[in-house]
Amino acid sequence: MMFATRPAAINAARSVLRLRPSSAAFGNNNVADAATTQQNRLKTSSPEFDAVVKKAFPGAISNTDLVNKVVGVLEGKGFANGNTLLATSLCADELARVLEDEFVSVYGNNFNLGGLSGFPFAGNTGFGAMAAHIPDDGFCLLVHGPHVGICKNGQIGKVERQGIALVDNCCGSAIAASNYLKGITHGGAQITAKLQQFSDFQQGAVQELILPFGKRLSDAEDRMHELPYALYDSQEILVKDIVETGSGGIKKGLALLGGIQINTGPDSDDYFHPLRFDYYDENGVNVESLLPSIQ
């Protein structure tokens, strides 16, 4: 199925690297201006690396393709810059901003619901506040999910970062939680009477929320590959509860895009494995799966 694209909007989305665009670039239907201010910083993946990513993550598509398809599908339902609020629940890591910024370049400002590992730590209160900001008779696009890195050599759980020689962990929060869980399932965890630190409560929550997936991760052929999918399943439980609880705040409609962000090095396009793309009507009822239209 082919979708009409919006060249200025999509080119702006493609041109974003690791920097958040200025909100001043987005006036009324002024997305075209964003394209001219981004200095043609287009990223593409080589065919060889594209094959590496898609072999490791079957079903993944590049951010460029994802934005093209999602924007095309939602245009048909009336989503546009000016009547749509973008909301995201993605990790705090700067690499997670790449996909966020690509959608910002199309729809404008973003309401952040997420925290470490992409969990929706803003919760019911945050969703309620977000819903109140949806334009009258307008829409919301909610994007959520954990993220994982992949190096040029195909190693999962690591990623090259701009200006840093060290090939770094990605997602660091997820890997720390996985190591905490491994200490429990494989032994080595230290007993402590200390209460959870308020100064690091998000990481403590990630570690607790991943506990039910101990056996699944232990049995996985590649723990780093399975980790983001386990996190996604945990997050889905929370996202479902938050959306259902706050469904009365949905105005004309809400599109919910969930999946795994796949971060790559600075010179390659990032990827996304879409696992859910649902449309909720004005009554907060999930009426349609749009997932086949972007796969």
C-alpha positions in Angstrom: 0.0 0.0 0.0 1.4 3.4 -1.0 1.0 6.6 1.0 1.2 10.2 0.0 4.2 11.8 1.7 4.7 15.3 2.9 8.2 16.1 1.5 9.0 19.1 3.6 7.9 17.4 6.8 9.6 14.1 6.0 12.8 15.8 4.9 12.9 17.7 8.1 12.4 14.5 10.1 15.1 12.8 8.2 17.6 15.6 8.8 17.4 15.5 12.6 20.4 13.8 14.2 21.1 14.2 17.9 19.8 17.7 18.4 16.3 18.8 19.4 14.9 21.3 16.9 13.9 24.7 18.1 10.2 25.1 18.8 10.4 28.4 17.0 10.8 26.5 13.7 7.2 25.2 14.0 4.5 27.9 13.4 1.1 27.3 11.8 1.8 24.9 9.0 5.4 26.0 9.1 7.0 22.6 8.9 8.5 23.5 5.6 10.7 26.0 7.3 12.2 23.3 9.4 13.6 21.6 6.3 15.6 24.6 5.3 17.1 25.1 8.8 18.5 21.6 9.2 21.5 21.9 6.9 20.7 18.8 4.9 22.0 16.5 7.6 20.5 13.3 6.1 21.5 10.0 7.5 21.3 6.7 5.6 22.4 3.2 6.4 24.5 1.2 4.0 22.8 -1.8 2.4 25.2 -4.0 4.3 24.4 -2.5 7.7 20.7 -2.4 6.9 20.8 -6.1 6.3 22.7 -6.6 9.7 20.0 -4.8 11.6 17.1 -6.5 9.9 18.7 -9.9 10.4 19.0 -9.2 14.1 15.6 -7.7 14.4 13.2 -9.1 11.8 10.3 -6.7 11.3 12.4 -3.6 12.0 12.2 -0.6 9.6 14.3 2.5 9.4 13.1 5.6 11.2 12.8 7.3 7.8 10.4 4.6 6.6 8.5 4.6 9.9 7.9 8.3 9.9 6.8 8.2 6.2 4.4 5.4 6.8 2.9 6.6 10.1 2.4 10.2 8.9 0.8 8.9 5.7 -1.6 6.6 7.6 -2.5 9.2 10.2 -3.1 11.9 7.5 -5.9 9.8 6.3 -7.5 10.1 9.7 -7.1 13.8 9.9 -3.9 14.1 12.0 -1.9 17.2 11.0 0.5 19.8 12.4 -1.7 22.1 14.4 -4.4 19.7 15.5 -2.2 16.9 16.9 -0.3 16.6 20.2 2.7 14.2 20.2 3.3 12.3 23.4 6.2 9.9 24.0 7.2 7.4 26.6 10.8 6.8 25.7 14.1 6.4 27.6 15.9 9.4 29.1 19.0 8.6 26.9 19.7 11.2 24.3 19.7 8.6 21.6 16.0 8.1 22.3 15.4 11.7 21.3 16.2 10.9 17.6 12.9 9.2 16.9 11.1 11.7 19.1 12.6 14.6 17.2 11.6 13.2 13.9 8.0 13.1 14.9 8.3 16.6 16.5 9.5 17.9 13.1 6.1 16.9 11.7 3.7 17.5 14.5 5.3 20.1 16.7 5.9 20.0 20.5 6.1 16.8 22.5 4.6 15.9 25.9 7.1 13.6 27.7 5.6 10.7 29.7 8.7 8.5 29.9 11.7 7.9 32.0 14.5 5.4 32.3 14.2 2.4 29.9 11.1 4.0 28.4 8.7 3.3 31.3 5.8 5.7 31.5 6.8 7.1 34.9 4.5 10.2 34.4 1.7 7.7 35.1 -2.0 8.4 35.2 -1.4 12.0 36.4 0.9 12.7 33.5 -1.4 11.2 30.9 -4.3 13.2 32.3 -2.3 16.4 32.0 -1.2 15.5 28.5 -4.8 14.8 27.4 -5.9 18.2 28.6 -3.4 19.7 26.2 -4.7 18.0 23.1 -6.1 20.6 20.8 -9.9 20.9 20.8 -11.4 18.5 18.3 -7.8 17.2 17.8 -5.7 14.1 18.1 -2.9 12.6 20.0 -0.1 10.4 18.7 1.5 8.4 21.6 4.8 6.6 20.9 6.3 4.3 23.5 8.9 1.6 24.0 12.4 0.7 25.2 15.5 1.0 23.2 18.5 -1.1 22.4 21.8 -0.4 20.6 23.5 -2.2 17.8 27.1 -1.7 16.6 28.4 -1.7 13.1 29.7 -5.2 13.7 26.2 -6.4 14.7 26.8 -6.6 18.5 23.5 -6.0 20.3 23.4 -3.9 23.5 26.3 -1.6 22.5 26.4 1.5 20.3 28.8 4.1 18.9 28.1 7.6 20.2 29.0 10.9 18.7 32.3 12.2 20.0 32.9 9.3 22.3 35.6 6.7 21.6 34.1 4.1 24.0 31.5 1.9 22.4 28.9 2.3 25.1 26.1 0.2 26.6 22.6 0.9 25.2 20.3 0.8 27.1 22.4 1.3 30.2 19.4 1.4 32.5 18.0 -1.8 31.0 21.4 -3.6 31.2 21.8 -2.6 34.8 18.4 -4.0 35.6 19.2 -7.1 33.7 22.4 -7.6 35.8 20.5 -7.0 39.0 18.0 -9.7 38.0 20.8 -12.0 37.0 22.2 -11.7 40.4 18.9 -12.9 41.8 18.4 -15.8 39.4 22.0 -16.9 39.2 23.1 -16.0 42.7 25.5 -13.2 43.8 22.9 -10.6 44.8 23.8 -8.9 48.1 21.2 -8.8 50.8 20.6 -5.2 52.1 18.2 -3.7 54.6 18.4 -0.3 52.8 15.2 1.1 51.5 14.9 2.1 47.8 16.8 5.3 47.3 14.4 8.2 46.3 17.3 9.7 44.4 17.3 6.7 42.1 13.8 5.5 42.3 13.2 5.1 38.6 16.1 2.6 38.3 14.7 0.8 41.3 11.4 0.6 39.7 12.9 -0.7 36.4 14.6 -3.5 38.4 11.3 -4.4 40.1 9.3 -4.3 36.9 11.6 -6.7 35.1 11.6 -9.3 37.9 8.8 -11.5 36.3 11.0 -12.0 33.3 13.9 -13.7 35.0 13.5 -17.2 33.5 12.7 -15.8 30.1 16.0 -13.8 30.0 17.9 -16.8 31.5 16.6 -19.1 28.8 17.2 -16.6 26.0 19.8 -17.5 23.4 20.9 -13.9 23.3 20.0 -12.0 26.6 20.7 -8.6 25.1 18.4 -9.2 22.2 15.6 -10.5 24.4 16.0 -7.8 27.0 14.1 -4.9 25.1 11.3 -7.3 24.3 10.9 -8.3 27.9 10.9 -4.6 28.9 8.3 -3.8 26.2 6.0 -6.5 27.5 6.3 -5.0 31.0 5.7 -1.5 29.8 2.7 -2.6 27.8 0.9 -3.6 31.0 1.4 -0.1 32.4 0.6 1.7 29.2 -2.6 -0.2 28.8 -3.7 0.7 32.3 -2.8 4.3 31.9 -4.6 4.7 28.5 -7.7 2.9 29.7 -7.8 4.9 32.9 -7.4 8.2 31.1 -9.4 7.3 28.0 -12.1 9.9 28.9 -9.6 12.6 28.1 -9.2 11.5 24.5 -10.7 14.1 22.2 -11.2 13.2 18.5 -8.8 10.2 18.5 -5.6 8.7 19.8 -3.0 6.6 17.8 -0.8 4.4 20.0 2.5 3.3 18.4 4.6 0.9 20.5 7.7 -1.0 19.7 11.5 -1.3 20.1 13.8 1.6 19.2 17.0 0.4 17.7 19.8 2.9 18.0 22.8 2.9 15.7 26.0 4.9 15.3 26.0 8.6 14.3 26.3 7.9 10.6 23.4 5.6 10.2 19.6 5.9 10.3 18.1 4.5 13.5 15.4 1.7 13.3 12.2 0.8 15.0 10.5 -2.6 15.4 6.7 -1.7 15.5 4.8 -4.1 17.7 1.6 -2.2 18.1 -0.1 0.6 16.2 -3.7 1.0 17.4 -6.3 3.7 16.9 -8.7 4.7 19.7 -11.8 6.7 18.9 -13.3 9.7 20.7 -14.9 7.3 23.2 -11.5 5.8 24.2 -12.3 2.5 22.4 -9.6 0.7 20.6 -11.3 0.3 17.2 -8.6 -0.5 14.8 -5.1 -2.0 14.4 -3.1 0.0 12.0 0.0 -2.2 12.3 -0.4 -4.0 9.0 -0.2 -0.6 7.2 3.3 0.1 8.4 4.9 -3.3 8.3 
